[in-house]
């Protein structure tokens, strides 16, 4: 049975993370939506732009904020077949970070390439 005969062609969903991980609910809510959505959508990607790159940084200490550090949960994405994680190169560089500073493997792409990735999506949800 093909995807088409099973009810339609899978849509491409891109979840865009633009905000720092703490100080609002957007980072954690985005991750939860991705995990739920991945159970239903067959082509799920994540993009991290601006301060959103901080969601992936290693060694986050949230004790002083009295909130749970959810960054280790990004490691579960692979279990949900979410393996396309894109980080904007310019956002990393502007914050003094590199891919080695992140908790999961990502594809670092230029702003131009990120625009191309976004253009190829059927649905984009921004947090």
C-alpha positions in Angstrom: 0.0 0.0 0.0 1.5 3.3 -1.0 1.2 6.5 1.0 -1.1 7.9 -1.6 -3.5 4.9 -1.3 -3.2 4.9 2.5 -4.9 8.3 2.7 -2.6 10.8 1.0 0.9 11.9 0.6 2.7 12.8 3.9 3.1 16.5 4.4 6.4 18.1 5.3 6.2 19.8 8.7 8.9 22.3 9.9 8.9 23.5 13.5 10.9 26.7 13.9 12.3 27.6 17.3 13.3 31.2 17.6 13.2 31.8 21.4 15.6 31.1 24.3 14.7 28.0 26.2 13.6 29.6 29.4 11.6 32.7 30.4 8.6 31.6 28.3 6.9 28.3 27.6 7.6 28.4 23.9 10.7 26.2 23.9 9.2 23.4 26.0 5.8 23.6 24.2 7.5 23.4 20.8 9.4 20.2 21.8 6.2 18.6 23.2 4.3 19.5 20.0 7.1 18.0 17.9 7.1 14.8 19.8 3.3 14.5 19.6 3.3 15.5 15.9 6.0 13.0 15.0 3.8 10.2 16.0 1.4 11.2 13.2 3.5 13.1 10.6 6.0 11.2 8.5 8.2 14.1 7.6 9.1 16.3 10.5 12.0 18.8 10.7 13.2 21.3 13.3 14.9 24.6 12.7 16.7 26.7 15.3 17.1 30.4 14.5 18.1 33.4 16.7 18.0 32.7 20.4 16.4 29.4 19.6 19.9 27.9 19.3 20.2 28.2 23.1 17.6 25.4 23.4 20.2 22.9 22.2 23.2 24.0 24.2 25.0 21.5 26.5 25.4 22.1 30.2 22.2 24.1 30.9 21.8 24.8 34.6 18.3 25.7 35.5 18.4 25.3 39.2 18.4 29.0 39.9 15.3 29.4 37.6 13.5 26.6 39.4 12.4 25.0 36.1 13.2 21.7 34.5 16.1 21.6 32.0 14.4 20.0 29.0 17.4 20.1 26.7 18.2 16.4 27.2 14.8 15.5 25.8 16.0 16.6 22.3 18.0 13.3 22.4 14.6 11.4 22.2 13.8 12.9 18.8 15.7 10.2 17.0 13.4 7.6 18.6 10.5 9.4 16.9 12.4 9.4 13.6 12.9 13.2 13.8 16.5 13.4 12.4 16.4 16.6 10.4 17.5 19.3 12.8 18.8 22.5 11.2 20.6 25.3 12.9 21.3 28.7 11.3 25.0 29.2 11.1 24.8 33.0 11.6 22.7 32.5 14.8 25.4 30.1 16.2 28.3 32.4 15.3 26.5 35.6 16.7 26.2 33.8 20.0 29.8 32.4 20.1 28.6 28.8 19.6 29.4 25.9 17.3 27.8 22.6 16.6 30.1 21.0 19.2 28.3 23.0 21.9 24.9 21.4 21.2 23.3 18.3 22.8 22.3 16.6 19.5 23.8 16.4 16.0 22.5 19.1 13.7 23.0 20.3 10.2 24.4 23.8 10.4 23.1 25.8 7.4 23.4 29.3 6.1 20.5 31.7 6.3 20.1 31.3 2.5 19.9 27.5 2.8 17.5 27.8 5.7 15.2 29.9 3.5 15.3 27.2 0.8 14.5 24.5 3.5 11.5 26.6 4.6 10.3 27.1 1.0 10.2 23.3 0.5 7.8 22.7 3.5 4.1 22.2 3.4 3.5 23.4 6.9 5.7 25.7 9.1 4.9 26.2 12.8 6.9 28.9 14.6 7.5 29.1 18.3 
